[in-house]
C-alpha cells in the first residue's frame, strides 16, 4: 500500500514509509459514523484517503463546536494515539462516505520502539505541527480580542 503524503511521515526514508504502510489498514466508513469520542482512549491513528471527517469538541450532550474539517488526502487525525495519556482530544465523525487508513497504536509504538530514528522523526514532525497550530490559535485570539476592544469602544 502506498501511503499518502502526511506531515507525520515527512523526512522518513522509503523503507521506513514501507514499514508504516505494512501496518496500515484501509477502512470504509459511512457518512454520519463516529470514529471516536473526545476523552476516549486513543487506540488508532487515522489518515484520510478520501471523503471528509469533521473534528468537534463537545460542550455538553447537545452542543458541539466544530474545530476543523479534514478534506485533504493524507490528512491525519487521532494523534492522541501517539502521546500520553493516549486520549482523543476531540471527537471525529465522517461527514461523507470516506476511506480511511488506520494504524493501530500498538503497531506504531512497536515500530517507534524498534526504529528510534523513525520515532524521533515522527515526534519532531508532530511537535512542529502542534507548535504551528499554537501560533495560529494565538493569532486568532489576538484578532478576536482586538475586535472585542473595538466593539467596546463604540458602545
The 8 nearest C-alpha neighbors of each residue, nearest first, counted from 0:
[[1, 20, 2, 21, 17, 23, 24, 25],
 [0, 2, 3, 20, 17, 16, 4, 21],
 [3, 1, 20, 0, 4, 16, 73, 17],
 [4, 2, 73, 5, 1, 72, 48, 46],
 [3, 5, 73, 2, 6, 8, 72, 9],
 [6, 4, 73, 7, 8, 3, 74, 9],
 [5, 7, 9, 8, 124, 4, 125, 128],
 [8, 6, 121, 124, 5, 9, 125, 122],
 [7, 9, 6, 5, 11, 121, 10, 16],
 [10, 8, 6, 11, 7, 5, 124, 4],
 [9, 11, 8, 12, 120, 121, 124, 7],
 [12, 10, 9, 8, 15, 16, 13, 117],
 [11, 13, 15, 14, 16, 10, 117, 17],
 [12, 14, 16, 15, 17, 11, 18, 10],
 [15, 13, 17, 16, 12, 18, 11, 19],
 [16, 14, 18, 12, 17, 13, 11, 19],
 [17, 15, 13, 19, 18, 14, 20, 12],
 [16, 18, 14, 20, 15, 19, 13, 21],
 [19, 17, 21, 15, 16, 20, 14, 22],
 [18, 20, 16, 21, 17, 22, 23, 15],
 [21, 19, 17, 23, 18, 22, 0, 2],
 [20, 22, 18, 19, 23, 17, 0, 24],
 [23, 21, 19, 20, 102, 106, 24, 18],
 [24, 22, 102, 20, 101, 21, 100, 19],
 [23, 25, 101, 100, 26, 102, 22, 99],
 [26, 24, 100, 99, 101, 23, 98, 27],
 [25, 27, 99, 98, 100, 28, 24, 101],
 [26, 28, 98, 97, 99, 29, 25, 96],
 [29, 27, 97, 96, 98, 26, 32, 30],
 [30, 28, 96, 32, 31, 97, 27, 93],
 [29, 31, 95, 96, 94, 93, 32, 28],
 [32, 30, 93, 94, 92, 29, 33, 95],
 [31, 33, 92, 30, 93, 29, 34, 28],
 [34, 32, 92, 35, 91, 31, 93, 36],
 [35, 33, 91, 92, 32, 36, 93, 90],
 [36, 34, 90, 91, 33, 37, 39, 92],
 [35, 37, 90, 39, 38, 89, 91, 87],
 [36, 38, 89, 90, 87, 88, 39, 35],
 [39, 37, 87, 86, 88, 36, 40, 89],
 [38, 40, 86, 36, 37, 87, 41, 35],
 [39, 41, 86, 85, 42, 87, 38, 80],
 [42, 40, 86, 80, 85, 87, 79, 43],
 [41, 43, 104, 80, 103, 40, 44, 85],
 [44, 42, 103, 104, 102, 80, 41, 101],
 [43, 45, 77, 102, 101, 78, 80, 76],
 [46, 44, 101, 76, 75, 100, 77, 102],
 [47, 45, 75, 100, 73, 74, 99, 48],
 [46, 48, 99, 73, 74, 72, 49, 100],
 [47, 49, 72, 99, 98, 73, 46, 100],
 [50, 48, 98, 97, 47, 72, 51, 99],
 [49, 51, 97, 95, 96, 98, 70, 52],
 [50, 52, 70, 95, 94, 69, 93, 97],
 [51, 53, 93, 69, 92, 94, 68, 91],
 [52, 54, 68, 92, 91, 67, 69, 93],
 [55, 53, 91, 67, 90, 66, 68, 89],
 [56, 54, 65, 66, 90, 64, 89, 63],
 [55, 57, 89, 64, 63, 90, 58, 65],
 [56, 58, 63, 59, 62, 64, 55, 60],
 [59, 57, 62, 63, 56, 60, 64, 61],
 [58, 60, 62, 57, 61, 63, 56, 64],
 [61, 59, 62, 58, 57, 63, 56, 64],
 [60, 62, 59, 63, 58, 57, 64, 56],
 [63, 61, 59, 58, 60, 57, 64, 56],
 [62, 64, 57, 58, 56, 55, 65, 61],
 [63, 65, 56, 55, 66, 57, 62, 58],
 [64, 66, 55, 67, 54, 63, 56, 53],
 [67, 65, 55, 54, 64, 56, 68, 53],
 [68, 66, 54, 65, 53, 69, 55, 52],
 [67, 69, 53, 52, 54, 70, 51, 66],
 [68, 70, 52, 51, 74, 71, 53, 67],
 [71, 69, 51, 68, 50, 72, 52, 74],
 [72, 70, 74, 69, 73, 47, 49, 48],
 [71, 73, 48, 47, 74, 49, 3, 70],
 [74, 72, 5, 3, 47, 4, 46, 75],
 [75, 73, 47, 71, 46, 72, 69, 5],
 [74, 76, 46, 45, 73, 47, 5, 77],
 [77, 75, 45, 78, 44, 46, 74, 69],
 [76, 78, 44, 79, 45, 80, 87, 43],
 [79, 77, 80, 76, 81, 44, 82, 87],
 [78, 80, 87, 85, 86, 81, 82, 77],
 [79, 81, 41, 78, 85, 42, 104, 43],
 [82, 80, 79, 78, 85, 83, 104, 108],
 [83, 81, 79, 85, 80, 84, 78, 86],
 [84, 82, 85, 81, 79, 86, 80, 41],
 [83, 85, 86, 82, 79, 40, 80, 41],
 [86, 84, 83, 79, 41, 80, 82, 40],
 [87, 85, 40, 41, 79, 38, 39, 84],
 [86, 88, 79, 37, 38, 41, 89, 39],
 [87, 89, 37, 38, 86, 79, 90, 56],
 [90, 88, 37, 56, 87, 55, 54, 36],
 [89, 91, 36, 37, 55, 35, 54, 56],
 [92, 90, 54, 34, 35, 53, 33, 55],
 [93, 91, 33, 34, 32, 53, 52, 31],
 [92, 94, 52, 30, 31, 95, 32, 51],
 [93, 95, 30, 51, 52, 31, 92, 53],
 [96, 94, 30, 51, 93, 50, 97, 29],
 [95, 97, 29, 30, 28, 50, 93, 94],
 [98, 96, 50, 28, 49, 95, 27, 51],
 [97, 99, 27, 49, 48, 26, 28, 50],
 [100, 98, 47, 26, 48, 46, 25, 101],
 [99, 101, 25, 46, 24, 45, 23, 26],
 [100, 102, 45, 24, 23, 44, 99, 25],
 [103, 101, 23, 44, 43, 22, 104, 45],
 [102, 104, 43, 106, 105, 42, 44, 101],
 [103, 105, 42, 43, 107, 106, 80, 108],
 [104, 106, 108, 103, 107, 109, 42, 43],
 [105, 107, 109, 103, 104, 108, 110, 22],
 [108, 106, 110, 104, 109, 105, 111, 103],
 [109, 107, 111, 105, 110, 106, 104, 112],
 [108, 110, 112, 106, 107, 111, 105, 113],
 [111, 109, 107, 113, 112, 108, 114, 106],
 [110, 112, 118, 108, 114, 109, 113, 115],
 [113, 111, 109, 110, 114, 108, 115, 118],
 [112, 114, 110, 111, 109, 115, 108, 118],
 [115, 113, 111, 117, 116, 112, 110, 118],
 [114, 116, 118, 117, 111, 119, 112, 113],
 [117, 115, 119, 118, 114, 120, 111, 121],
 [118, 116, 120, 114, 115, 119, 111, 121],
 [119, 117, 111, 115, 121, 116, 120, 122],
 [118, 120, 116, 122, 117, 121, 115, 123],
 [121, 119, 123, 117, 118, 122, 124, 116],
 [122, 120, 124, 7, 118, 123, 119, 125],
 [121, 123, 125, 119, 124, 120, 126, 118],
 [124, 122, 126, 120, 125, 121, 119, 127],
 [125, 123, 121, 127, 7, 122, 126, 120],
 [124, 126, 122, 128, 123, 127, 7, 121],
 [125, 127, 123, 129, 128, 124, 122, 130],
 [128, 126, 130, 124, 125, 129, 131, 123],
 [129, 127, 131, 125, 130, 126, 124, 132],
 [130, 128, 132, 126, 131, 127, 133, 125],
 [129, 131, 133, 127, 132, 128, 126, 134],
 [132, 130, 128, 134, 129, 133, 127, 135],
 [133, 131, 129, 135, 130, 134, 136, 128],
 [132, 134, 130, 136, 135, 131, 129, 137],
 [133, 135, 137, 131, 132, 136, 138, 130],
 [136, 134, 132, 138, 133, 137, 139, 131],
 [137, 135, 133, 139, 138, 134, 140, 132],
 [136, 138, 140, 134, 135, 139, 133, 141],
 [139, 137, 135, 141, 140, 136, 134, 142],
 [138, 140, 136, 142, 141, 137, 135, 143],
 [141, 139, 137, 143, 138, 142, 144, 136],
 [142, 140, 144, 138, 139, 143, 145, 137],
 [141, 143, 139, 145, 140, 144, 146, 138],
 [144, 142, 146, 140, 145, 141, 147, 139],
 [143, 145, 147, 141, 146, 142, 140, 148],
 [146, 144, 148, 142, 147, 143, 141, 149],
 [145, 147, 143, 149, 144, 148, 150, 142],
 [148, 146, 150, 144, 145, 149, 151, 143],
 [149, 147, 145, 151, 150, 146, 144, 152],
 [148, 150, 152, 146, 147, 151, 145, 153],
 [151, 149, 147, 153, 152, 148, 146, 154],
 [150, 152, 148, 154, 153, 149, 147, 146],
 [153, 151, 149, 150, 154, 148, 147, 146],
 [154, 152, 150, 151, 149, 148, 147, 146],
 [153, 151, 152, 150, 149, 148, 147, 146]]
